[in-house]
Amino acid sequence: MVSFNVPADAYARFMGQYAEPLAGLFVELADVRPGQHALDVGCGPGALTGLLVDRLSGPAVAAIDPSAPFVAATAARFPDVDVRSGVAEHLPFQDDSFDRTLAQLVVHFMSDPVAGLREMARVTSPGGLVAACVWDHAGDTGPLATFWQAVRDIDPGASDESDLAGTREGHLAELCEAAGLASTESSKLTVRVRFATFADWWEPYTMGVGPAGAYVAQLDEPGRDAVRSRCAQRLPAAPFEVSASAWCVRARV
Ligand SMILES: C[S@@+](CC[C@H](N)C(=O)[O-])C[C@H]1O[C@@H](n2cnc3c(N)ncnc32)[C@H](O)[C@@H]1O
């Protein structure tokens, strides 16, 4: 959680470039339609919140996140949205408040993912949908695959993000079932992001965002140079595209 106490534009330049196109696919998967009320759990700086506002209007959308800079950024960007500070495990909303409760790229950061999903189900009205997605860090088709492969080449003992909840195939559905959500459907969504230069790809890793940014931040300069060079060897010549896949689950309440 500390690694998300960063300026909103640092997140936007790093994971935001993958999260924005993913949000477009995720709202489709969650069947978000006008007339509904929706909650964006772990909204970050608002990649998904923005699409929910486009579809439903600001007053029909609520958002929550524990990171103070992200809450401030989302509230400033969407003044009509009810943006709150808090965590999935203790949602400050009444039972049955929303038709759609979504968590994009959040379950793997929850301290108790089952409790978080159970809370998401509680605030969703009967017949509504809970939906979650998490990058495929365990299967190495996530957006950070090249980075963590390069790190493991140099430092085989480094702890990457592959053990986190929901990052392996089928695990999101298992977590939903443990949270009492019986009717689950799983899928995989993929986005592609183009980089004009290697520097455009590398620089966001130096901004301290998330576990990858935290890993780079604790390296000394020779260590950082070694990871950077290994990444450059592993990537194609610029310009190049990075493909990023996320496991998704949606569950009827
Ligand atoms: C990778 S970011 C995703 C942000 C946004 N949903 C997006 O797709 O761009 C993960 C977010 O989860 C938030 N987060 C971490 N732990 C959380 C928890 N227990 N409950 C809700 N959100 C949490 C972080 O503060 C961060 O904003």
The ligand as a MOL file (V3000), in Angstrom:
LIG
                    3D

  0  0  0     0  0            999 V3000
M  V30 BEGIN CTAB
M  V30 COUNTS 27 29 0 0 0
M  V30 BEGIN ATOM
M  V30 1 C -2.7900 -1.1000 -9.5420 0
M  V30 2 S -3.7240 0.1420 -8.7420 0 CHG=1
M  V30 3 C -5.2540 0.0860 -9.6990 0
M  V30 4 C -5.9620 1.3930 -9.7070 0
M  V30 5 C -7.1680 1.4760 -10.6600 0
M  V30 6 N -8.2250 0.5430 -10.2890 0
M  V30 7 C -6.7440 1.2680 -12.0990 0
M  V30 8 O -7.1760 0.2910 -12.7030 0
M  V30 9 O -5.9390 2.0830 -12.5980 0 CHG=-1
M  V30 10 C -4.2000 -0.6340 -7.2200 0
M  V30 11 C -5.0480 0.2680 -6.3570 0
M  V30 12 O -5.5730 -0.4960 -5.2660 0
M  V30 13 C -5.5650 0.3250 -4.1330 0
M  V30 14 N -5.6560 -0.5660 -2.9490 0
M  V30 15 C -4.6640 -1.1800 -2.2780 0
M  V30 16 N -5.1650 -1.9220 -1.2720 0
M  V30 17 C -6.5200 -1.7840 -1.3210 0
M  V30 18 C -7.5980 -2.2930 -0.5390 0
M  V30 19 N -7.3880 -3.1200 0.5050 0
M  V30 20 N -8.8610 -1.9300 -0.8560 0
M  V30 21 C -9.0820 -1.0990 -1.9040 0
M  V30 22 N -8.0960 -0.5940 -2.6800 0
M  V30 23 C -6.8280 -0.9180 -2.3950 0
M  V30 24 C -4.2810 1.1210 -4.2550 0
M  V30 25 O -4.2640 2.2690 -3.4390 0
M  V30 26 C -4.2840 1.4240 -5.7440 0
M  V30 27 O -4.9570 2.6200 -6.0380 0
M  V30 END ATOM
M  V30 BEGIN BOND
M  V30 1 1 1 2
M  V30 2 1 2 3
M  V30 3 1 2 10
M  V30 4 1 3 4
M  V30 5 1 4 5
M  V30 6 1 5 6
M  V30 7 1 5 7
M  V30 8 2 7 8
M  V30 9 1 7 9
M  V30 10 1 10 11
M  V30 11 1 11 12
M  V30 12 1 11 26
M  V30 13 1 12 13
M  V30 14 1 13 14
M  V30 15 1 13 24
M  V30 16 1 14 15
M  V30 17 1 14 23
M  V30 18 2 15 16
M  V30 19 1 16 17
M  V30 20 1 17 18
M  V30 21 2 17 23
M  V30 22 1 18 19
M  V30 23 2 18 20
M  V30 24 1 20 21
M  V30 25 2 21 22
M  V30 26 1 22 23
M  V30 27 1 24 25
M  V30 28 1 24 26
M  V30 29 1 26 27
M  V30 END BOND
M  V30 END CTAB
M  END
